[in-house]
């Protein structure tokens, strides 16, 4: 018996919407994983490249960068301290220490600060321990604001005078200077410097006790400069 073939015109075509939804979800998940992986790798590379530590990097000299009241200034005691202590090697007794100070009334200066030696009698066996370094602010000088930071700023010029292979920049930051600290540290890192930081607030004139064992760390934000004011 002959049977007429059934017509398929009334049947619903294959619905691909569900398949497209699944594929869209899979593509979205894959894109998320790729972006997340790229960001993680970038963060790891940044952390591996930038040295940030509260302790001085071995083999380097500490140079302090003050980020205070929305400005930034470099405080490098090495040159003025060497100048002030020139000739101290001939001092052989405690009685000669105040004589040395009186005979050398030098007051070296740099862009922002003045430096002087002061005789401070203490109970010590270290001749150098009878001396203090007094650091004052030069009248009429101000640091760079965040708007002034750039290739022609005082901070940029100070960085160019320093060697990133032998200097560790230690930032002392007050509570009002977080933004300029981050900008200045970016400039320092871009110039190849290792950096550290601590939250401090300083009062000038600043007096630091010297010692034969502590010259390398005469300005340590954690120990010497100041304690964070609460």
C-alpha positions in Angstrom: 0.0 0.0 0.0 1.3 3.4 -0.9 1.7 5.8 2.0 2.1 9.5 1.5 5.3 10.8 3.2 4.7 12.9 6.3 5.3 16.6 6.0 7.9 18.1 8.5 6.8 21.7 7.9 5.0 21.9 11.1 7.9 20.7 13.3 9.9 23.3 15.3 13.5 23.9 14.0 16.4 23.0 16.3 16.6 25.7 19.1 20.2 27.0 19.5 19.6 29.6 22.1 20.6 27.3 25.0 23.8 26.4 23.2 24.6 30.0 22.6 24.0 30.8 26.3 26.4 28.1 27.3 29.1 29.2 24.9 28.7 32.9 26.0 29.2 31.8 29.6 32.3 29.8 28.8 33.8 32.7 26.8 33.1 35.1 29.7 34.8 32.8 32.2 37.9 32.3 30.0 38.2 36.1 29.5 38.0 36.6 33.3 40.7 34.0 33.9 43.0 35.6 31.3 42.6 39.1 32.7 43.1 37.8 36.3 46.2 35.9 35.3 47.7 39.0 33.5 47.0 41.2 36.5 48.5 38.7 38.9 51.6 38.3 36.7 52.0 42.1 36.5 51.7 42.5 40.2 54.2 39.8 40.9 56.7 41.3 38.4 56.2 44.7 40.1 56.8 43.3 43.5 59.9 41.4 42.3 61.3 44.6 40.7 60.7 47.1 43.5 62.6 46.8 46.8 60.5 48.3 49.6 61.7 47.6 53.1 61.9 49.4 56.5 65.5 48.2 56.9 68.4 49.6 55.1 69.6 47.5 52.1 73.0 46.0 53.0 75.9 47.8 51.3 74.0 51.1 50.8 73.9 54.4 52.6 70.7 55.7 54.1 69.3 59.0 52.6 66.1 60.3 54.1 63.3 61.8 52.1 60.9 63.9 54.3 57.3 64.0 53.1 55.8 66.5 55.4 52.9 69.0 55.2 52.4 68.2 51.5 55.9 68.8 50.4 59.0 66.6 49.9 62.6 67.3 50.8 65.8 65.2 50.7 67.8 65.1 53.9 71.3 63.7 53.2 73.7 64.1 56.1 76.7 62.4 54.6 78.5 65.3 53.1 77.9 67.8 55.9 78.8 65.2 58.5 82.0 64.3 56.8 82.9 68.0 56.6 82.1 68.5 60.3 84.1 65.5 61.4 87.1 66.3 59.3 90.1 66.2 61.6 88.4 64.4 64.4 90.7 61.4 63.9 93.4 63.4 65.8 91.3 63.7 69.0 92.7 61.2 71.5 91.0 62.1 74.8 87.6 63.2 76.2 89.0 66.6 77.2 89.9 67.3 73.5 86.3 66.8 72.2 84.9 70.1 73.4 88.1 71.8 72.2 87.6 70.3 68.7 84.0 71.6 68.6 84.9 75.1 69.6 87.8 75.2 67.1 85.6 74.1 64.2 82.5 76.4 64.2 81.5 75.2 60.7 77.9 75.1 59.7 77.5 73.3 56.3 74.3 73.9 54.5 72.4 72.2 51.6 69.2 73.1 49.8 66.9 72.8 52.8 69.0 72.3 56.0 71.8 73.6 58.1 74.2 71.3 60.1 76.3 71.8 63.2 78.2 69.8 65.8 77.3 70.1 69.4 79.2 68.8 72.5 77.0 66.7 74.7 78.6 65.2 77.8 77.5 61.6 78.2 78.5 58.5 80.0 80.3 56.7 77.2 83.7 55.2 76.2 83.2 56.4 72.6 84.8 59.8 71.9 82.3 60.3 69.1 79.5 59.6 71.5 80.1 63.0 73.1 79.0 64.7 69.9 75.5 65.4 68.5 74.5 66.5 65.0 72.1 69.4 65.1 70.0 69.8 61.9 68.0 73.0 61.3 65.7 74.2 58.6 67.0 76.9 56.3 64.7 80.0 56.5 62.7 80.7 53.4 63.2 77.4 51.8 60.3 75.0 51.0 60.1 71.5 49.5 58.4 70.5 46.3 54.6 70.2 46.3 52.9 67.4 44.4 52.2 69.9 41.6 55.8 70.8 41.3 57.2 67.3 41.2 58.6 66.7 37.8 61.9 66.5 35.8 62.8 70.1 36.8 61.9 69.8 40.5 64.4 70.0 43.4 63.6 66.4 44.2 64.4 65.2 40.7 67.7 67.2 40.8 68.5 65.6 44.1 67.9 62.1 42.7 70.2 62.8 39.8 73.0 63.6 42.2 72.6 60.3 44.0 73.8 56.9 42.9 71.0 54.2 43.2 73.6 51.5 43.5 74.9 52.9 46.8 71.9 54.8 48.2 68.8 53.5 49.9 66.0 56.1 50.1 64.1 56.0 53.4 60.9 58.0 53.3 59.6 59.7 56.5 56.0 60.4 55.9 53.5 62.4 58.0 49.8 61.8 58.0 49.0 64.7 55.6 51.5 63.7 52.9 50.5 60.3 51.6 49.8 61.4 48.1 53.1 63.3 47.5 54.9 60.4 49.2 53.5 57.9 46.6 54.3 60.3 43.7 57.9 60.9 45.0 58.5 57.2 45.6 57.3 56.4 42.0 59.9 58.8 40.7 62.6 57.3 42.9 61.7 53.7 41.8 61.7 54.8 38.2 65.2 56.1 38.8 66.4 52.7 40.1 66.4 53.4 43.9 65.4 50.9 46.5 63.1 52.5 49.0 61.6 52.2 52.5 59.2 54.3 54.6 57.8 54.9 58.0 55.1 57.2 59.3 56.8 60.0 61.2 56.4 63.6 62.3 59.6 65.6 63.0 60.4 68.8 64.9 63.3 71.0 64.0 65.9 71.7 65.0 66.6 67.9 65.2 69.4 66.7 67.4 71.0 63.3 66.7 73.5 61.6 69.0 76.5 60.3 67.1 78.4 57.1 67.8 81.2 55.2 66.1 79.0 52.2 65.6 76.0 54.1 64.4 77.2 56.5 61.7 75.9 54.3 58.9 72.4 54.4 60.3 72.5 57.9 61.9 69.1 58.6 60.3 66.9 55.6 60.8 63.2 56.3 60.6 62.5 53.3 62.8 64.9 54.2 65.6 66.6 57.6 65.4 64.6 60.3 63.7 61.4 60.2 65.8 58.6 58.0 67.0 55.2 58.3 65.2 53.2 60.9 67.1 49.8 59.6 68.3 
